[in-house]
Amino acid sequence: MKKIPNLRWVIVLLLFAATAISYVDRQVLTVLAPTLRDQLQISNTGYASILTAFLLAYTFMQPITGWLIDRVGTRLGFALIMAWWSIAAGLHAMASSVASFAVFRFLLGAGEAGSWAACVKAVSEWFPQKERGFATGLWSAGVSAGLVISVPIVAWINLTLGWRWAFILTGLVGLVWLVAWLWLYRLPHAHPAVTNEELRHISENAAPVEQVQRTPYVALLRSRNVWAVIGARVLADPWVWFYYFWIPEYLTRSAGFTAADIGKYAWIPFAAQGLGIVLGGALSDVLCRRGMRVIPARLTVMLIGMLLMTGGIAAAFELSIAIVFAGISTAMFGFGLWAPNMMSLCADAFPRDSVGSVVGLGGMGAGAGGMVFTMATGWTLDHYGYAPVFIAAGAIPLLAFGVLFTLLERPKASATTLADPSAPA
């Protein structure tokens, strides 16, 4: 294999593609929800039950898949989960009831549970600390890319080929990615295409391989920092999932949008989130290079993001659709600032051998909160409408930041400034 300059950025491109694929696969149902609900006579509570089946597997498989990735390595671990969830995505084409959709959503959630842990671990393996925020922002932008492209593509497939083909075709894309991943991904020191110059760059501030020891799970559960991550994600993540899962439904039931209108306009808030993700990762790295300590820099950008999430409260009132769209887009942009810094924080504040496990534990907390809030959302919509849900989605994320800021201890990594690459981690 020939040497590839700046190979680490090619790795980020692969991670971006995998993240986009995962969000396309989970968003197919959301885009098709108005069609499927009308055909199958599914209530808000029934739809929430299908979503909760995904979250149930996504929640409890995150620590398991995180442990798997730490145990078997990023290359094999990511390959296994991608194969699993791509097949599960295609199987949705066989569904015909709430129960069958719930089964396939459960299988999809079980596979996708490990995607974030794998991406964060890959960044920790391929990037020095001073580049992790921006690298994480780039691959995390796959979230919004997947959400944006899924809306018009799935709407078009639904209108031209039928809804079953939307599940089949999107599932096949993941299997194509799998071939590229197995061909290209290796650890830097074992990769035949990495240059010596890049290998030295990657190794800045890294502990020698022989000094890295596996951290027991019990020790992680005693860590105050782990509980800071879990608590913050319990309170923050469910609300962006509300926007993911319910925007097409909200626009159809409350704003009178047609399936074609959904394809034209529903991507806008997701694009705003993508912009926030890229800027969020880059901004915290800029603050670090200008002398701010690593973890305070991450927290500063995360606070701005949570403040911006209050913009979604506008959708709770009878305002013009332009103002509502602006409010929801502002909230999504705010979560975009938050998300890559949360992932970078996991890589900054914990040993490399524990990154996948910590992300998995945080994801389990997020999924647990998501299950509770998703079922509560379905019930609330059936009884009181969207207003109280939008208010909660704007206010509670601020509490998430308060929990993170209060519980998070400042480890040695926080004393490191990225302006000085020679400083100890």
Buried (B, 14 or more C-beta within 10 A) or exposed (E): EEEBEEBBBBBBBBBBBBBBBBBBBBBBBBBBBBBBBEEBEBEBBBBBBBBBBBBBBBBBBBBBBBBBBBEEBBBBBBBBBBBBBBBBBBBBBEBEEBEBBBBBBBBBBBBBBBBBBBBBBBBBBBBBBBBBBBBBBBBBBBBBBBBBBBBBBBBBBBEEEEBBBBBBBBBEBBBEBBEEBEEBBBBBEEBEBBBEEBBEBBBBBBBEEEEEEEBEBEEBEEBEBBBBBBBBBBBBBBBBBBBBBBBBBBBBBBEEBEBEBBBEBBBBBBBBBBBBBBBBBBBBBBBBBEEBBBBEBBBBBBBBBBBBBBBBBBBBEEEEBEEBBBBBBBBBBBBBBBBBBBBBBBBBBBBBBBBBBBBBBBBBBBBBBBBBBBBBBBEBBEEEEBBBBBBBBBBBBBBBBBBBEEBBEEBEBBEBBBEEBEEEB
